[in-house]
Amino acid sequence: MRVVMFGYQTWGHRTLEALVKSRHDVCLVVTHPASDHVYESIWDDSVEDYAREEGIEVFLAKQPSRELADRIVNLAPDVMVANNWRTRLPQELFSIPRLGTVNLHDSLLPEFTGFSPVIWSLISGASRTGLTAHLMDDELDTGAILVQRSVAITPQSTGTSLVYDTLDLVPEVLEQALDGLEYGTARPVPQDLTKRTFFHKRSDRDGVVDWNWPAADIERFIRALSDPYPNAYTYFRGEKLRLISAHVSRCRYGGTPGRVFIEEDGGMVIVAGADAYRGRSHGLVLDVVRTEDGVDHRAMDFFGRGGGYLTAEP
């Protein structure tokens, strides 16, 4: 089939790689210009560079235009494929191909619609995430599902490891979705939108730790914001601290959330949980923290001993 691909960053790169290795003919690649935005510079494998290396025509755009739509009409693709295209594709564009447009979204739709779904799935405590191929419609990530595959979220999972897990699903999911459309065997399943969860774009504010959360939730939050993502952070005596690794305490600790308390298992216990005053909550044991100069420190070396509080503001 003749395919036009929309994609950006590593997700788009992996998708284009799968298409190039397939039997399909990629007649145009549409991607965004390079950006220095913090989240767009992390997973920055270039779709543009790879397409040009493969001799595929490239169209650079921040958002769709009349010129782009006319170019796609002239190419008469059988299908379009999108992965990590950052702006809305209007119906007059996604409906051009005779078989429609397939979007790849890294969650188990209808849950975790929207932005940074892998990170939000780990933060939320979900047991699984995955990759969904669905037909594009007028709303964001709401079209009928063609193929869906899942991966487990384990106690060792990080945001980074789960990104790689879902990227590894791209070739299989994309091949099955395109085969189903080409051979007429696809049975698109409408999403149950009563189960939809819609998450917003992440910003710096979304990385600050709330010590009123239970320790297990904060530990998962730290794993979700693993390198190379901007890490979870807090403040200690006016200094910003990034939290690199931690674990939930064996013992229960009482007092005020955020209190830097005492050593346990070689790390520093921080009192956590909204009902910590009852003395029924586990603490969070910080193992490694990172100062603003980029240096990692053993938490016990940094804090020295208990005392003071970790806060959401300087």
Disulfide bonds with the S-S distance in Angstrom:
none
